[in-house]
Amino acid sequence: MPAGPFPVRDDQLMAVAKSMLMRSLDAGINEAHVQYDTVRPMRSAVHNQWRASIEGQTASVMMRGTTKLTTSTCPTNGEWFERFMLGYHKQVGDSRKKSARVNT
């Protein structure tokens, strides 16, 4: 008997989100944990792999003037992952190290 209307598989790439959360627990250089900008490129890496795979070949590219609009079937560009990234960024925040200024 099925448990619900959705199949039991990782269609939203929650494993990627889990990996990002696990990476965020690593020690940072200036803070206790790594910053958002350190973890964020993992999403781009997954998207690039997706676009290079056979699944990424189903997306189309539309040109309009000098602006390129693309559609993607990658789950990291889906609504669930967008909301995850927004919530993650709000939770972690950004911590910038102030540079030393030299008064002349």
ZANUBA-793081 format. One record per residue (C-alpha): residue number from 1; residue in one letter; x, y, z. Coordinates in steps of 0.25 Angstrom, whole numbers. Example, Ala and Ser with C-alpha at 12.3 -4.5 7.8 and 13.67 -1.06 7.14 Angstrom:
2
REC   resi   resn       x       y       z
REC      1      A      49     -18      31
REC      2      S      55      -4      29
END
This chain:
104
REC   resi   resn       x       y       z
REC      1      M       0       0       0
REC      2      P       6      14      -4
REC      3      A       9      23       7
REC      4      G       4      35      -1
REC      5      P       3      42     -14
REC      6      F      18      44     -16
REC      7      P      28      33     -19
REC      8      V      39      30      -9
REC      9      R      51      36     -15
REC     10      D      59      49     -14
REC     11      D      53      57     -25
REC     12      Q      56      70     -18
REC     13      L      71      67     -16
REC     14      M      69      68      -1
REC     15      A      82      60       0
REC     16      V      89      72      -5
REC     17      A      82      81       5
REC     18      K      87      71      16
REC     19      S     101      71      11
REC     20      M     101      86      11
REC     21      L      96      86      25
REC     22      M     107      76      29
REC     23      R     117      85      22
REC     24      S     112      97      30
REC     25      L     116      90      43
REC     26      D     131      90      39
REC     27      A     140     100      46
REC     28      G     142     113      39
REC     29      I     155     122      39
REC     30      N     149     134      46
REC     31      E     136     128      52
REC     32      A     132     115      59
REC     33      H     126     110      46
REC     34      V     128     113      31
REC     35      Q     120     124      25
REC     36      Y     108     124      16
REC     37      D     117     128       4
REC     38      T     126     116       7
REC     39      V     114     106       6
REC     40      R     106     113      -5
REC     41      P     115     108     -17
REC     42      M     111      94     -14
REC     43      R      97      97     -20
REC     44      S     104     102     -33
REC     45      A     113      90     -34
REC     46      V     101      81     -34
REC     47      H      94      90     -44
REC     48      N     106      89     -53
REC     49      Q     106      74     -52
REC     50      W      91      73     -55
REC     51      R      93      82     -67
REC     52      A     104      73     -73
REC     53      S      96      61     -70
REC     54      I      85      55     -79
REC     55      E      74      61     -70
REC     56      G      80      75     -73
REC     57      Q      79      73     -88
REC     58      T      63      74     -87
REC     59      A      64      89     -83
REC     60      S      62      99     -94
REC     61      V      69     113     -96
REC     62      M      61     125    -101
REC     63      M      68     137    -106
REC     64      R      62     151    -105
REC     65      G      70     163    -109
REC     66      T      83     163    -101
REC     67      T      77     155     -90
REC     68      K      77     140     -89
REC     69      L      66     133     -82
REC     70      T      68     119     -78
REC     71      T      59     108     -73
REC     72      S      64      97     -65
REC     73      T      59      84     -60
REC     74      C      69      83     -48
REC     75      P      63      82     -35
REC     76      T      73      92     -28
REC     77      N      65     103     -36
REC     78      G      52      98     -31
REC     79      E      43     105     -21
REC     80      W      46      95     -10
REC     81      F      61      98     -11
REC     82      E      60     113     -13
REC     83      R      52     113       0
REC     84      F      62     104       7
REC     85      M      74     114       2
REC     86      L      66     126       7
REC     87      G      63     120      21
REC     88      Y      77     115      22
REC     89      H      83     128      19
REC     90      K      74     135      29
REC     91      Q      78     125      39
REC     92      V      93     126      37
REC     93      G      94     140      33
REC     94      D     107     146      28
REC     95      S     119     150      36
REC     96      R     129     159      30
REC     97      K     143     161      36
REC     98      K     146     176      36
REC     99      S     159     180      30
REC    100      A     169     188      37
REC    101      R     169     202      33
REC    102      V     182     210      32
REC    103      N     180     225      36
REC    104      T     188     234      29
END
